Amino acid sequence: MLAGSMHQYQDVTTMIHDLILVIHNFLVPIIFIINIIFAITVVFIERKNPTTTIAWLMALLLLPVIGFVLYLFIGQSFYRDRMFHVKKEDDDELTQIIESQKKELFVHSVPATHPISDSYKRMMLMLMESNKAPVTTSNNVRVFVDGNEKFKALIEAIQGAKDHIHMEYYILKDDEIGNEVFAALTERARAGVTVRFLGDGLGSAGPRKSFYEPYLNAGGKLAFFFPSLMNISHPRLNYRNHRKIAIIDGKVGFIGGFNIGDDYLSRVPEWAPWRDTAVQVTGHAVLAMQIRFFLDWNYAAKEDKAEYAARYFPDEGAMEDTWLPVQIVSGGPDTYWNPIKESYLKLITLASESVYIQTPYFIPDESIMDALRMAALSGIDVRIMMPAKPDHMFVYWAGYSYIEQLLDAGVRAYTYDTGFIHAKTIVVDEAAASVGSANWDVRSFRLNFETNAIMYDHKIARELKEYFLADLNVCSELTAERFANMPKKIKLKLSISRLFSPLL
């Protein structure tokens, strides 16, 4: 009996030994060769940003298996040109549309009577030239910092729709607010209104088919941006459509940071109260948002493209008694430059008094760091607000490491200690502000599709600044002393997260 057990033990030991030899002699060399191939791809084919390149090389060489998996799912981008050639065709059509509608819809010359025209007209021109972002002037803007108010206004606008409803959101959840929104969309579709909803294939992957059945049966149209996550040769964790846009009848638009989910209305205790920012726009800026939706919809819904019909671009949406300049600026991997990052940089460099930033994720590149540092050293009041609790741990600690580096220059930073802050805003000098979907991180600048509304208006900028100052009442300042007193374990997390931050 004992001899039999020993024999079985020897057999198992032999099998384990043979398996180790197979791994050592065959799998390890194969993994090493694959990592070398990916390293060559990163350096010579994709030509990534040098900082990102170094980070990926470290991941591939120091963490062979883990680095390989990470690169496969979130690193490779050599499919980009092929994936977005359809979008380029639509962008060319957009150029023609703008050229044909300049006189009717958009204003290129900024009146000298406008109090901020001299300071910001160069920024307006830059974004018009680099991003096809016309300056729309006949607008009214309403700011939301509470999800309940924002979705109340959105649902009321949906219920009042007469012709069409166009919506694209990164996250859609099958919860209370998700069902409220789709009940309203279903009712309008049943009434004969053209309704299109574009979700992201990853962010909106939660709801089951049964969630959409009433909406689809009523005639609603549905599409998803990059829906497939199962193709191992081209996994799509990058290139997400992170935009949050709604257009009602071409006259009313919503844009900002709120996704469609109960947590965004402070209904999930873990994250409540949720602090976010969005704006409702009435006027010609809605037409620019409409064009953005058409470009995204026609790329995702290849079998059900929407035509640029006149009904979607009504002239009567203008606010004739107002002069509030708004630019709708979009960025993503389909743009050679980084228009949203450039708009952030331009706003910082134009500041003469203050720069107030709110963001859930802060992983800037060197250009943003330099701009913030130089602004603070010039005596400008630069403040950054970010969450006190993480929803993405590595991103959270990496953000802290960048904040620590800016403190020496005089930048002041704060953690939002009550609930979670998800707002993506910058307000400068009570003169101009940006509200939208783009975070202050590498992912929003290079990998995701984002859209912001930039408003050149004292009243709106002052309102957003006042919200920032009010939020300070529930914040704690991140001081040099606070960093110095952090446990060594936390400092180690900051260092490691900072090292891999270009990959996040």
VEXDREN-2710 file (C-alpha; in Angstrom, 1 decimal):
% VEXDREN-2710
k/r/px/py/pz
1/MET/0.0/0.0/0.0
2/LEU/2.8/2.4/1.0
3/ALA/4.8/1.4/-2.1
4/GLY/1.8/2.2/-4.3
5/SER/1.4/5.6/-2.7
6/MET/5.1/6.3/-3.2
7/HIS/4.8/5.3/-6.8
8/GLN/1.8/7.6/-7.4
9/TYR/3.7/10.4/-5.6
10/GLN/6.7/9.9/-7.9
11/ASP/4.4/9.9/-11.0
12/VAL/2.9/13.2/-9.9
13/THR/6.4/14.7/-9.2
14/THR/7.6/13.5/-12.6
15/MET/4.6/15.1/-14.3
16/ILE/5.1/18.4/-12.5
17/HIS/8.8/18.3/-13.4
18/ASP/8.0/17.6/-17.1
19/LEU/5.5/20.5/-17.1
20/ILE/8.1/22.9/-15.6
21/LEU/10.5/21.8/-18.3
22/VAL/7.9/22.4/-21.0
23/ILE/7.2/25.9/-19.7
24/HIS/10.9/26.7/-19.3
25/ASN/12.0/25.3/-22.7
26/PHE/9.0/26.3/-24.9
27/LEU/6.6/28.8/-23.3
28/VAL/9.1/31.2/-21.7
29/PRO/11.0/31.7/-25.0
30/ILE/7.8/32.1/-26.9
31/ILE/6.6/34.8/-24.4
32/PHE/10.0/36.4/-24.6
33/ILE/9.8/36.6/-28.4
34/ILE/6.2/37.9/-28.3
35/ASN/7.3/40.6/-25.9
36/ILE/10.2/41.6/-28.1
37/ILE/7.8/41.8/-31.1
38/PHE/5.4/44.1/-29.1
39/ALA/8.4/46.2/-27.9
40/ILE/9.4/46.7/-31.6
41/THR/5.8/47.5/-32.4
42/VAL/5.7/50.2/-29.7
43/VAL/8.9/51.8/-30.8
44/PHE/9.0/51.6/-34.5
45/ILE/5.5/51.1/-35.8
46/GLU/3.1/52.9/-33.5
47/ARG/5.5/55.7/-32.6
48/LYS/3.8/56.5/-29.3
49/ASN/4.6/59.4/-27.1
50/PRO/8.2/58.8/-25.7
51/THR/7.0/58.7/-22.1
52/THR/4.3/56.2/-23.0
53/THR/6.7/54.1/-25.0
54/ILE/9.1/53.8/-22.1
55/ALA/6.3/52.9/-19.7
56/TRP/5.1/50.1/-22.1
57/LEU/8.7/48.8/-22.6
58/MET/9.0/48.5/-18.8
59/ALA/5.7/46.7/-18.5
60/LEU/6.6/44.3/-21.3
61/LEU/10.1/43.5/-20.1
62/LEU/9.6/43.5/-16.4
63/LEU/6.2/41.9/-16.4
64/PRO/6.3/39.5/-19.4
65/VAL/2.9/37.8/-19.1
66/ILE/1.0/40.6/-17.4
67/GLY/2.6/43.2/-19.7
68/PHE/1.6/41.1/-22.8
69/VAL/-2.0/40.9/-21.7
70/LEU/-2.2/44.6/-20.8
71/TYR/-0.7/45.7/-24.1
72/LEU/-3.1/43.4/-26.0
73/PHE/-6.2/44.9/-24.4
74/ILE/-5.3/48.5/-23.8
75/GLY/-2.0/49.3/-25.5
76/GLN/-2.0/48.5/-29.2
77/SER/-3.3/51.1/-31.6
78/PHE/-2.0/50.2/-35.0
79/TYR/-5.6/49.5/-36.2
80/ARG/-6.5/53.1/-35.6
81/ASP/-6.1/54.5/-39.2
82/ARG/-8.1/51.6/-40.6
83/MET/-10.8/51.9/-38.0
84/PHE/-11.4/55.6/-38.4
85/HIS/-11.2/56.0/-42.2
86/VAL/-15.1/56.1/-42.3
87/LYS/-15.0/58.9/-39.7
88/LYS/-12.6/60.8/-41.9
89/GLU/-15.1/60.7/-44.8
90/ASP/-17.8/62.1/-42.5
91/ASP/-15.4/64.7/-41.2
92/ASP/-14.8/65.8/-44.8
93/GLU/-18.5/66.1/-45.3
94/LEU/-18.7/68.2/-42.1
95/THR/-16.2/70.6/-43.6
96/GLN/-18.5/71.1/-46.6
97/ILE/-21.5/71.5/-44.3
98/ILE/-19.8/74.2/-42.2
99/GLU/-18.7/76.0/-45.4
100/SER/-22.2/76.0/-46.8
101/GLN/-23.8/77.2/-43.5
102/LYS/-21.4/79.8/-42.2
103/LYS/-23.5/82.8/-43.0
104/GLU/-26.7/81.1/-41.7
105/LEU/-25.6/79.4/-38.6
106/PHE/-22.2/80.5/-37.4
107/VAL/-20.4/83.8/-36.7
108/HIS/-16.7/83.9/-37.4
109/SER/-15.9/87.5/-36.5
110/VAL/-16.2/88.4/-32.8
111/PRO/-17.7/91.8/-32.2
112/ALA/-15.3/94.2/-30.7
113/THR/-17.9/95.3/-28.2
114/HIS/-17.8/92.0/-26.4
115/PRO/-15.8/92.4/-23.2
116/ILE/-13.6/89.3/-23.7
117/SER/-13.3/89.3/-27.5
118/ASP/-9.7/90.6/-27.6
119/SER/-8.4/88.1/-25.1
120/TYR/-10.1/85.0/-26.5
121/LYS/-10.6/85.5/-30.2
122/ARG/-7.2/83.8/-30.9
123/MET/-8.4/80.8/-29.0
124/MET/-11.7/80.7/-30.9
125/LEU/-9.7/80.9/-34.2
126/MET/-7.4/78.1/-33.1
127/LEU/-10.2/75.7/-32.4
128/MET/-12.1/76.7/-35.5
129/GLU/-9.0/75.9/-37.6
130/SER/-7.8/72.8/-35.8
131/ASN/-11.1/71.2/-34.8
132/LYS/-13.7/72.5/-37.2
133/ALA/-15.3/74.1/-34.1
134/PRO/-17.3/77.1/-35.2
135/VAL/-18.1/79.9/-32.8
136/THR/-21.8/79.9/-32.2
137/THR/-23.1/83.1/-30.6
138/SER/-26.9/83.0/-30.2
139/ASN/-27.1/80.8/-27.1
140/ASN/-28.5/80.5/-23.7
141/VAL/-26.9/78.3/-21.1
142/ARG/-28.1/76.7/-17.9
143/VAL/-25.7/75.0/-15.5
144/PHE/-26.5/71.8/-13.6
145/VAL/-24.4/70.5/-10.6
146/ASP/-27.0/68.1/-9.3
147/GLY/-28.1/65.0/-11.2
148/ASN/-31.7/65.2/-10.1
149/GLU/-32.1/68.6/-11.6
150/LYS/-30.3/67.7/-14.8
151/PHE/-32.3/64.6/-15.5
152/LYS/-35.6/66.3/-14.6
153/ALA/-34.8/68.9/-17.3
154/LEU/-33.7/66.2/-19.7
155/ILE/-36.8/64.1/-19.3
156/GLU/-39.0/67.2/-19.6
157/ALA/-37.2/68.1/-22.8
158/ILE/-37.7/64.5/-24.1
159/GLN/-41.4/64.6/-23.3
160/GLY/-41.8/67.8/-25.2
161/ALA/-40.0/66.6/-28.4
162/LYS/-41.9/67.1/-31.6
163/ASP/-39.6/65.9/-34.3
164/HIS/-36.5/64.0/-33.1
165/ILE/-34.3/63.0/-30.1
166/HIS/-30.7/62.2/-30.5
167/MET/-28.7/60.9/-27.5
168/GLU/-25.2/59.4/-27.0
169/TYR/-24.0/58.4/-23.5
170/TYR/-20.9/56.4/-22.5
171/ILE/-22.7/54.6/-19.6
172/LEU/-26.3/53.5/-19.5
173/LYS/-27.5/51.4/-16.6
174/ASP/-30.7/49.2/-16.2
175/ASP/-31.7/51.0/-13.0
176/GLU/-34.3/53.5/-11.9
177/ILE/-33.1/56.5/-14.0
178/GLY/-32.2/54.3/-16.9
179/ASN/-35.7/53.0/-17.1
180/GLU/-37.2/56.5/-16.6
181/VAL/-35.2/57.8/-19.5
182/PHE/-36.0/55.0/-21.8
183/ALA/-39.7/55.1/-20.8
184/ALA/-39.8/58.7/-22.0
185/LEU/-37.9/57.8/-25.2
186/THR/-40.2/54.9/-25.9
187/GLU/-43.3/57.1/-25.5
188/ARG/-42.0/59.6/-27.9
189/ALA/-41.0/57.0/-30.4
190/ARG/-44.5/55.5/-30.2
191/ALA/-45.8/59.0/-30.9
192/GLY/-43.9/59.2/-34.2
193/VAL/-40.9/61.1/-33.0
194/THR/-37.6/60.0/-34.6
195/VAL/-35.5/58.7/-31.6
196/ARG/-31.9/57.6/-31.9
197/PHE/-29.8/56.4/-28.9
198/LEU/-26.0/55.7/-29.3
199/GLY/-24.4/53.9/-26.4
200/ASP/-20.8/52.8/-25.9
201/GLY/-20.2/49.1/-26.5
202/LEU/-18.3/48.8/-23.2
203/GLY/-19.8/51.5/-20.9
204/SER/-23.4/50.6/-21.9
205/ALA/-22.9/46.9/-22.0
206/GLY/-24.9/46.3/-18.8
207/PRO/-28.6/46.3/-19.9
208/ARG/-29.9/43.1/-21.4
209/LYS/-31.8/42.9/-24.7
210/SER/-35.1/42.8/-22.8
211/PHE/-34.4/46.3/-21.5
212/TYR/-34.5/47.7/-25.1
213/GLU/-37.4/45.7/-26.4
214/PRO/-40.2/48.2/-25.7
215/TYR/-38.1/51.0/-27.1
216/LEU/-37.3/49.1/-30.3
217/ASN/-40.8/47.8/-30.7
218/ALA/-42.0/51.4/-30.5
219/GLY/-39.7/52.4/-33.4
220/GLY/-36.7/53.7/-31.5
221/LYS/-33.3/53.3/-33.2
222/LEU/-30.3/51.9/-31.3
223/ALA/-26.6/51.6/-32.0
224/PHE/-23.4/50.9/-30.1
225/PHE/-19.9/52.3/-30.5
226/PHE/-17.4/49.4/-30.8
227/PRO/-19.8/46.7/-29.5
228/SER/-17.5/43.7/-29.8
229/LEU/-15.2/42.8/-27.0
230/MET/-14.7/39.2/-27.9
231/ASN/-12.3/39.5/-30.8
232/ILE/-9.0/38.7/-29.2
233/SER/-7.1/40.0/-32.3
234/HIS/-8.6/43.4/-31.7
235/PRO/-10.0/43.9/-28.1
236/ARG/-11.6/47.3/-27.7
237/LEU/-10.9/48.6/-24.3
238/ASN/-9.4/51.7/-25.9
239/TYR/-11.2/54.1/-28.2
240/ARG/-14.3/54.3/-26.1
241/ASN/-17.0/56.9/-26.9
242/HIS/-16.9/58.8/-23.6
243/ARG/-19.3/61.6/-24.7
244/LYS/-22.5/62.6/-23.0
245/ILE/-24.7/64.5/-25.4
246/ALA/-28.5/64.9/-25.9
247/ILE/-30.2/66.9/-28.7
248/ILE/-33.9/67.6/-28.7
249/ASP/-35.5/68.9/-32.0
250/GLY/-32.2/70.6/-32.9
251/LYS/-33.1/73.3/-30.5
252/VAL/-32.1/72.1/-27.0
253/GLY/-28.9/70.3/-26.1
254/PHE/-27.3/68.8/-23.0
255/ILE/-23.6/68.1/-22.6
256/GLY/-21.4/67.4/-19.5
257/GLY/-20.2/64.7/-17.2
258/PHE/-23.4/62.9/-16.2
259/ASN/-23.9/59.4/-17.4
260/ILE/-27.3/57.6/-17.2
261/GLY/-27.2/55.7/-13.9
262/ASP/-28.6/56.0/-10.4
263/ASP/-25.2/56.8/-8.9
264/TYR/-25.2/60.1/-10.9
265/LEU/-28.3/61.2/-9.0
266/SER/-26.9/60.3/-5.6
267/ARG/-29.1/57.2/-5.3
268/VAL/-26.2/54.9/-4.6
269/PRO/-25.0/55.5/-0.9
270/GLU/-21.4/54.4/-1.6
271/TRP/-20.9/57.5/-3.8
272/ALA/-23.5/59.9/-2.6
273/PRO/-23.7/62.8/-2.8
274/TRP/-22.5/62.7/-6.4
275/ARG/-21.1/66.0/-7.6
276/ASP/-21.0/66.6/-11.4
277/THR/-21.5/69.3/-13.9
278/ALA/-23.5/69.6/-17.1
279/VAL/-25.0/72.4/-19.1
280/GLN/-28.3/72.8/-21.1
281/VAL/-27.8/74.9/-24.2
282/THR/-30.5/76.6/-26.3
283/GLY/-29.3/78.1/-29.5
284/HIS/-26.9/77.6/-32.4
285/ALA/-24.4/75.6/-30.3
286/VAL/-27.0/72.8/-30.4
287/LEU/-26.5/72.6/-34.2
288/ALA/-22.8/72.0/-33.6
289/MET/-23.7/69.2/-31.1
290/GLN/-26.0/67.8/-33.7
291/ILE/-23.2/67.5/-36.2
292/ARG/-21.1/65.7/-33.6
293/PHE/-23.9/63.2/-33.0
294/PHE/-24.3/62.6/-36.8
295/LEU/-20.6/61.8/-37.2
296/ASP/-20.7/59.3/-34.3
297/TRP/-24.0/57.8/-35.2
298/ASN/-23.1/57.3/-38.9
299/TYR/-19.9/55.6/-37.9
300/ALA/-21.5/53.2/-35.4
301/ALA/-24.8/52.6/-37.3
302/LYS/-23.4/51.8/-40.7
303/GLU/-26.6/50.0/-41.8
304/ASP/-28.9/52.8/-40.7
305/LYS/-27.1/56.1/-41.4
306/ALA/-28.8/59.4/-40.7
307/GLU/-29.1/62.0/-43.5
308/TYR/-28.1/65.6/-42.8
309/ALA/-31.7/66.8/-43.5
310/ALA/-32.8/70.4/-42.9
311/ARG/-35.2/69.3/-40.2
312/TYR/-32.3/68.5/-37.9
313/PHE/-30.8/72.0/-38.2
314/PRO/-33.6/74.4/-37.6
315/ASP/-32.9/78.1/-37.8
316/GLU/-35.5/79.0/-35.2
317/GLY/-33.3/77.5/-32.5
318/ALA/-31.3/80.8/-32.3
319/MET/-31.6/83.1/-29.3
320/GLU/-31.7/86.4/-31.1
321/ASP/-31.6/88.6/-28.0
322/THR/-28.4/87.0/-26.6
323/TRP/-24.7/87.0/-27.6
324/LEU/-23.1/84.1/-25.7
325/PRO/-20.3/82.5/-27.6
326/VAL/-20.0/78.8/-27.3
327/GLN/-17.7/76.3/-29.1
328/ILE/-18.4/72.6/-29.1
329/VAL/-14.9/71.0/-29.2
330/SER/-14.3/67.3/-29.8
331/GLY/-11.2/65.1/-29.5
332/GLY/-10.3/61.5/-29.9
333/PRO/-7.9/59.1/-31.6
334/ASP/-9.4/60.1/-34.9
335/THR/-7.8/63.6/-34.6
336/TYR/-4.1/64.1/-35.2
337/TRP/-3.8/66.8/-32.6
338/ASN/-5.4/66.9/-29.1
339/PRO/-8.0/69.7/-29.5
340/ILE/-9.5/69.4/-26.0
341/LYS/-6.1/69.3/-24.3
342/GLU/-5.0/72.3/-26.4
343/SER/-8.2/74.1/-25.3
344/TYR/-7.2/73.4/-21.7
345/LEU/-3.7/74.6/-22.3
346/LYS/-4.9/77.8/-24.1
347/LEU/-7.3/78.6/-21.2
348/ILE/-4.5/78.2/-18.7
349/THR/-2.1/80.5/-20.7
350/LEU/-4.8/83.1/-21.1
351/ALA/-5.5/83.4/-17.4
352/SER/-4.5/86.6/-15.6
353/GLU/-6.1/86.0/-12.2
354/SER/-7.4/82.5/-11.5
355/VAL/-7.6/78.9/-12.9
356/TYR/-10.0/76.5/-11.1
357/ILE/-10.1/72.9/-12.2
358/GLN/-12.4/70.0/-11.1
359/THR/-11.7/66.5/-12.3
360/PRO/-12.1/63.0/-11.0
361/TYR/-8.8/61.9/-12.7
362/PHE/-5.7/63.9/-12.9
363/ILE/-2.9/62.4/-15.0
364/PRO/-1.6/65.3/-17.1
365/ASP/1.2/65.2/-19.5
366/GLU/4.3/67.5/-19.3
367/SER/2.7/70.3/-21.3
368/ILE/-0.2/70.6/-18.9
369/MET/2.1/70.3/-15.9
370/ASP/4.3/73.1/-17.3
371/ALA/1.3/75.3/-18.0
372/LEU/-0.1/74.9/-14.5
373/ARG/3.3/75.4/-12.9
374/MET/4.1/78.5/-14.9
375/ALA/0.7/80.0/-14.2
376/ALA/1.1/79.5/-10.4
377/LEU/4.6/80.9/-10.5
378/SER/3.3/83.9/-12.3
379/GLY/1.0/84.7/-9.3
380/ILE/-2.2/83.2/-10.8
381/ASP/-4.5/81.5/-8.3
382/VAL/-4.4/77.9/-9.6
383/ARG/-6.5/75.4/-7.8
384/ILE/-7.4/71.8/-8.5
385/MET/-10.1/69.7/-6.9
386/MET/-10.3/65.9/-7.1
387/PRO/-12.1/63.1/-5.2
388/ALA/-11.1/61.9/-1.7
389/LYS/-12.2/58.4/-2.5
390/PRO/-11.0/56.3/-5.5
391/ASP/-13.1/54.5/-8.0
392/HIS/-10.0/53.5/-9.9
393/MET/-7.2/52.9/-7.4
394/PHE/-4.1/53.2/-9.7
395/VAL/-5.5/56.4/-11.3
396/TYR/-6.3/57.8/-8.0
397/TRP/-2.8/57.4/-6.5
398/ALA/-1.1/58.5/-9.7
399/GLY/-3.1/61.8/-9.6
400/TYR/-1.9/62.4/-6.0
401/SER/1.7/62.1/-7.2
402/TYR/1.2/64.8/-9.9
403/ILE/-0.5/67.1/-7.4
404/GLU/2.5/66.7/-5.0
405/GLN/4.8/67.8/-7.7
406/LEU/2.8/71.0/-8.4
407/LEU/2.6/72.2/-4.8
408/ASP/6.1/73.6/-4.8
409/ALA/5.1/75.9/-7.6
410/GLY/2.2/77.3/-5.6
411/VAL/-0.7/75.3/-7.0
412/ARG/-3.3/74.6/-4.4
413/ALA/-5.1/71.3/-4.4
414/TYR/-8.1/69.9/-2.6
415/THR/-9.9/66.5/-2.0
416/TYR/-13.6/66.5/-2.2
417/ASP/-14.4/64.7/1.0
418/THR/-18.2/64.3/0.8
419/GLY/-19.4/61.8/-1.8
420/PHE/-17.7/61.7/-5.2
421/ILE/-16.8/64.5/-7.6
422/HIS/-17.1/63.6/-11.2
423/ALA/-17.1/67.1/-12.8
424/LYS/-14.8/67.9/-15.7
425/THR/-14.5/71.6/-15.7
426/ILE/-12.1/74.6/-15.9
427/VAL/-13.1/78.2/-15.3
428/VAL/-10.6/81.0/-15.9
429/ASP/-10.8/84.7/-14.6
430/GLU/-14.6/84.7/-14.5
431/ALA/-14.3/85.0/-18.3
432/ALA/-14.4/81.6/-19.9
433/ALA/-15.1/78.0/-18.9
434/SER/-15.2/74.5/-20.3
435/VAL/-17.7/71.8/-19.3
436/GLY/-17.9/68.4/-20.9
437/SER/-16.8/64.7/-20.8
438/ALA/-13.0/65.1/-20.9
439/ASN/-11.0/64.3/-17.8
440/TRP/-7.6/65.8/-17.2
441/ASP/-5.8/62.6/-18.1
442/VAL/-4.0/60.8/-20.9
443/ARG/-7.0/58.6/-21.7
444/SER/-9.2/61.6/-22.4
445/PHE/-6.5/63.4/-24.3
446/ARG/-5.5/60.5/-26.6
447/LEU/-7.6/57.3/-26.3
448/ASN/-11.3/58.2/-25.8
449/PHE/-13.7/60.2/-27.8
450/GLU/-14.7/63.3/-25.9
451/THR/-16.7/66.5/-26.3
452/ASN/-16.7/69.7/-24.3
453/ALA/-18.6/73.0/-24.5
454/ILE/-16.4/76.1/-24.1
455/MET/-18.3/79.2/-23.1
456/TYR/-16.9/82.7/-23.4
457/ASP/-19.2/84.5/-21.0
458/HIS/-18.7/86.3/-17.7
459/LYS/-22.0/85.3/-16.2
460/ILE/-21.5/81.5/-16.8
461/ALA/-17.9/81.6/-15.8
462/ARG/-18.7/83.5/-12.6
463/GLU/-21.5/80.9/-11.8
464/LEU/-19.1/78.0/-12.2
465/LYS/-16.4/79.7/-10.1
466/GLU/-19.0/80.2/-7.3
467/TYR/-19.8/76.5/-7.4
468/PHE/-16.1/75.7/-7.1
469/LEU/-15.7/78.0/-4.1
470/ALA/-18.8/76.5/-2.5
471/ASP/-17.4/73.0/-2.9
472/LEU/-14.4/74.1/-0.9
473/ASN/-16.6/73.9/2.2
474/VAL/-16.6/70.1/2.0
475/CYS/-13.0/69.8/0.9
476/SER/-9.6/69.2/2.6
477/GLU/-6.5/70.9/1.2
478/LEU/-3.6/68.7/0.0
479/THR/-0.6/70.5/1.6
480/ALA/3.1/69.6/1.6
481/GLU/2.7/68.7/5.2
482/ARG/-0.1/66.3/4.4
483/PHE/2.1/64.5/1.9
484/ALA/5.1/64.5/4.2
485/ASN/3.0/62.8/6.9
486/MET/1.7/60.0/4.6
487/PRO/2.7/56.5/5.6
488/LYS/5.5/55.0/3.6
489/LYS/3.1/52.4/2.2
490/ILE/1.0/55.2/0.6
491/LYS/4.1/56.9/-0.7
492/LEU/5.1/53.6/-2.4
493/LYS/1.7/53.4/-4.0
494/LEU/2.1/56.9/-5.4
495/SER/5.5/56.1/-6.8
496/ILE/4.4/52.9/-8.5
497/SER/1.2/54.4/-9.8
498/ARG/3.2/57.4/-11.2
499/LEU/5.6/55.0/-13.0
500/PHE/2.8/53.4/-15.0
501/SER/0.5/56.5/-15.3
502/PRO/1.1/56.9/-19.0
503/LEU/-0.6/53.6/-19.5
504/LEU/-3.7/54.5/-17.5
END
